[in-house]
Amino acid sequence: MMRAQFLCLATVLVSLSTRAADPFEGGHYFDETNMRHLTLEKAGFGSTRVLMRSAAAPGSAGVWAGLGQRKDKQLPFAQEVEEGGDRGTFYLANVSESKVEIIIKPGQTKPVDAGLVGTYHRVSDAKLLQLAKKESQAATTHLVAALQAAAKSWKVKDRPALAVWKEQWPAMRQRWMDMSLAPAKPAKKGAPATPAPAAPTAPAAPVTDKSAEYWFKLAEDTALGCAFLETLPDVKVGTDWKGEYDDFSGGHASISVMKDGGLHVTLSFSRAGDAQTGNMDAMAKPEQVKEGKSGELTADLTYTDPEAKDAPPATIHLVKLGHYLQVETKGAERYAARGWFDGIYRGTPPAAE
C-alpha cells in the first residue's frame, strides 16, 4: 500500500525554485489543470527525487515522494520507501527545461496511478509567488467558512471554547510561523528559554512576506486551523476532566482523575517537525479542582522542575469548556523553548486502562 510522506510544505515547494543548469537537479513545475505541484531535486549517487503535492486543498501538506536514476532525458522512478518496502507502480518522466511529462512505465501488470500522470510546466519565481499567494488566500477563505460552520456545528456547551480559539488564533498562527520559518535548536532542559529572534540567524535569504515560501507556509498553517475547527470531538468524549486532548499543532494534554478528586496532568508538545518539544507533569490537589455555580470546571497546578529546584515554579490554569480544554501557563517558557503549552485543546477518548 502506497503511503504519502509528509514533509514541510513550504520548504518542499520553494527550496528548488531557483533555476538550475540541470533540470534533474532542481526545478519547480505546476499542472494548472489538475492543481498539482512537482519538484525535482538531486538525491545523491546519481539519483533524482520527485515530489508531488496536490494544491486542490489549500495548504495541503501531503507530499508523494519518488526516487529514480536518470537515463539521458528520461527518469524512471517509483515511490521512495524504506529498504525492502513495496515501491508499487513505476513511472517514466520525460524532463526538459520547460516541462515534465509523466506516464506509467510500460510493461507492468495492473499498475495503479497515484495521481502523478500528466504534464507539468516549469514556473518562474514570479509565477511561483503568484501561486503561493493564491493558495494562501484560498486557505483564508476556507478558514472563514470553517469558522462560520463551527458556530453552527459545535455543540452549545463547546461554543465558549470556539470563541476563545478564535480570539487566540491570529497570535497562535503567527507564533507557529515565526518558529517554523526561523527555526532554532531546542533549549536544554533546565536552561533558559531560547528567545525568538527578530530575524533568522544568518540565513541565505531571509523569509519575508515577499517570498513564495512565506505564503505557502501561511497557507499550510491556516489549513491546520481549518482541520481543528472541522474535526469534532469523538462521541465517546465526556465533559468531565478525564481524557486526552490535542490542539491544532502538535500539543497534547493528558488528564487522569485521582481517587481523592485531584488531577494528574501531563502537558506536552512536538512542534516544527519535532525541532521544538516540551513536557510538564503536575498534580492538582482536590482543593485546587473547583466547580463554579454554572458548572464550569477549573483547576490550578504548580510545576517544579525536579532537575532545577532552584528555578521558580511554573503555574498551570485549566478550564474545561464542554468537550474542550483551555490551557494557560505562567513561567513555563524555560520548559517550552520556542514552543508553547497554551491554547484550546480538543477532547479525544480517554486512554484504555
N, C-alpha and C positions, 0 to 999 in steps of 0.2 A: 504494500500500500504506500502510495506516494505521500510524502509529508512536506508541508511548506516549512521553510526555515524563516524564522522571524528575526529580522535584522533591524538595525537603526535606519529608519526610512530616510531621514534627511541625508545621512552620510552616504547611503547607497545611491541615492538619486543625484547627488551633486559632486561627490568626490571625483567623478570621472568626466565632468562636464568640459574640462579644459581639453582642447583638441590635441590629439597625439598623432605623431607621424605614422604610426601603425595602428589601424583601427582595431586590431585584435588586442591591443594593449590599453585601450581606453576609448570610450565613445558612449554617447547617450543618444538613444533612438526612441521615437514615440510613434505609436499607432493611433492616430487621431480617431479613426472609425470605431475601434473597439476599446479606446481609452486604456492603452497599455504602455507602460514604460519598460524599456530594455536597456541594460548597460552591459558592457564588456570590460573585463579587467584582466591583467596579467596575473596568473596564479602560480608562477614558478615552474621550473622544469619543463618549459615549453608549453604549459597548459594555459587555457583561457577559461575564465569563469563567466558564466552567463547568468544574469539576474533579471527576472521579470516580475513586475508588480502591476496589478490592475489599479487604475485610477478611477474606476467607476464608483467606488465607495470612497469619498474624500477622506484622506488621512489614513487609508488602509496601510497596515504595517506588515501584511503577509507577503513575503517575497519568495518566489520559487528560485532555487539556485541549482545551476547545472555546471558541468565541467567537461572539457574535451581537449583534444590535441588537434591543432590546425593542420590542414593539408592544402598548401597553396592558398587559395582564397576561400576555401571551404572549412567549416568547423563541424565535424561530427561530435555530438555531445549527448549526455544523458544526465539525469538528476544526480546531484552531489550527495552521497550518502556515506555513512560510516563504513569502514572496511568490512567487506562481507555482506553488506546490505544489498537489497534488490534495487537496481537502478531504473527499472521499468523501461519505458519506451525510449528509443534512441532517435535523435533528431539530426537534421543536416541544415546548417546555416551557411548561406552564401553571403559573404561580408564584403562591403565596399565602403568607401569614404562617405557615400551619400545614403546608403540604406543597408538593411539586413533582411534577407528573405529566409524564413524558416519553414521547412517541410518535415514530414515524418520520414526518416530514413527508410528507403525501400527494402523489401525482403523480410520484414518482420511479421510474425504471426499474431494477429489480433492486437495491434498496438492501440494504446489509449492516449489520446491527446490531453495534456494537462493544461491546455489553453494557450499554447505558445505559437501554434502555426499561424503564419501571416507575414505581412510586410511592415517593417518599422523604418521610418525615415529619420535620418540624423537631424538633430535640432541644435541651433546655435545657442550661445549663452543667453542672448536676449530672448529667444523663444522659450528657453527653459525657465527663465524668470517669469515670463508671462504665464506659463503653465502652472508654476508654483503658486503665484498669486491667485489664479483662477481656482485652484484646488482649495486654497485656504479660505476663500470667500464661500465656496460651496460647503465647506465644513462648518463655517459660521452660520450659514443659512440652516443647515441641518441641526445645529445646536439650538437655535431659536425655536425650531419646530419641536425638538425633543423636550424643551422646557415647557412649551405650551401643552404638549401631550401629557407630560408628567403631572401637570396641575390637575388633570382630569383622571389619569390612570392610577396615580398613587393613592393609597388608602388615606382617609381623612386623618387618622392618627399619625400618619407618616409625613403629612404636608409641612409641619413645622421644620422637619429636617430638610425638606426641599428648599424652604425659604432661607435657612442658614447656608445650605450648599450654594445656592445662587448668589448670596452675598459674598461668600468666600471665594468663589470660582475665579474671578479675574486675578487675584493675588496668587492663588494656588497655581494657576496655569503659568503665570509669569515666573514664579519660583522654579517650576519644573523646566521652563525654557532656559532660564539663566544657568541652571545646574547642568543641563544636558548639552547646551551649546558651548559652555566654558567649563568642561569637566575638571575636577580636581581630585587628587588622591584622597581616599578616606582617612580621617584622623585616627590615630592610635587610641585605643581605649584608655580613658582617663586623661587624655591630653586635651588642651583647649580646642574648641571647635575651629575648623578651617573657615575663615571668613570668605564670603562670596566675593571674588574680585570684581572690580568695576569693569574689567575687560579681560578677555582670555590672556593668559600669561605667554608672551612671546609666540603668538600664533603665526602661521604662514600668511593667513588672510583673515582678519577679524570678521566674525559673523555679525552682520547688521541687518536691519530691515530692508537693505538694498540688495541682499543676496538671495538667490533661489533657496539655499539651504535654510535660511530663516523661515521662509514662507512654507516650505514643505514641512518643517518641524512644527510650525504653528498649526498646520492642518492636522498633523499626526496627534498633537496634544489635545486639540479640540475634539478629535474623534474619540479620545479616551473619555472625555466628559460626556459625549453623546452616549457611549456604551454604558456608562454608570447610570445615567438617567433612564435608559431604556431597559435595563436589567432589573426586574423587580425581585424583592426578597422571596426566597423559597417558601412554599405554603407551610412547610414544617417549622418555620421560624416563629418563635413566640415573641411576646413583648416584654418578657422578664429579662433579667441580666444574662443568664446563661447562654453562651453561644460563641460563634466565630464571626468576625466582621472584617470586611475589606473595603478600602477606599478606592478611588479612581486610578491610583497609580502605584501599586505595589506596597501599600500599607496594610497591616493586618493587626487585629486585636483579638485576643482570646480571653474569655471570662468564665471562671468557674465560681459557683456559689458554695461557700463552706457550710458545714453543719450548724455553725453558730450564727449564720446570717452574713458573715463577712464575705469579701470577694478576693479571689486570686486573679490578678490581671497581668497579662503579658502583652506589651506593645512592641511591634517590630516593623521594619520596612526594608525593602530592597528596591532601590531606585536607580535610574540612569544606567541600565544594563548591569546591575549589581555593583556599580562603582561606588555607590553610597548605601551603606547598610547601618542599621541601628537597632538596639534592643533595650527594653526596660522591663523588669519583672517586679511587681509590687503587690502588697497585701493591703486590703482595706478592712479595718476593724468593724464590727457590727454597728457601732455608734457613728461611723463615718459613711454609712449607707443609709440614705434617707428617702422618704416618700412624701411628696408635698400634698397639700389639700386637694389639688386637682388630679392627683395620681401620678404626677411626674416623679421619675426616679433620678436621684443624683448620688454620686459617690466621690469622695476625695481621698487621694492616696499620696504617700510620700515615697520617693525612690532614693535610696542611698547606695552609691556605688561601693560594693564590698572591697574593691581594689583601690579605692581612693576615699577613705573615710574622712579625710580632712576637707574634702570638697563639699560645698553647700548642697543640701539635698534638692532634688527636683520635685515639683508637685504636679499631680495629675488630677484634673477635674473631669468627671464623666457625667454626661446627661443622656438618659435613654429617651429617644424621641420615636415612639412607636416601634417599628422594626429596625430602626437605625440608631447609631451611637455617635454622639458628639464628643470628641476628644480635645481637651485644651491642656496645654502644659506650660510650665514656667521653670526656667533654669535647666531645661533639657538640652540646650544647644551642644553642650560638651559631649553628649551621647548620640548626637544626630549628625555631626559634621555639617555637611551642606544639605542633608536631607531634613525630614521633619516628621513629627508624630501627629500633629494637629489635623483636624478635619472631620468630615462626616463619613462614617463607615456603614456599609450595608450589611445587614444580618444574613448569615448563612446557617444551615442546620448545625446544632451542637455536635461536637466530635463524639463518636461512639465510645462508650465506656467499656 
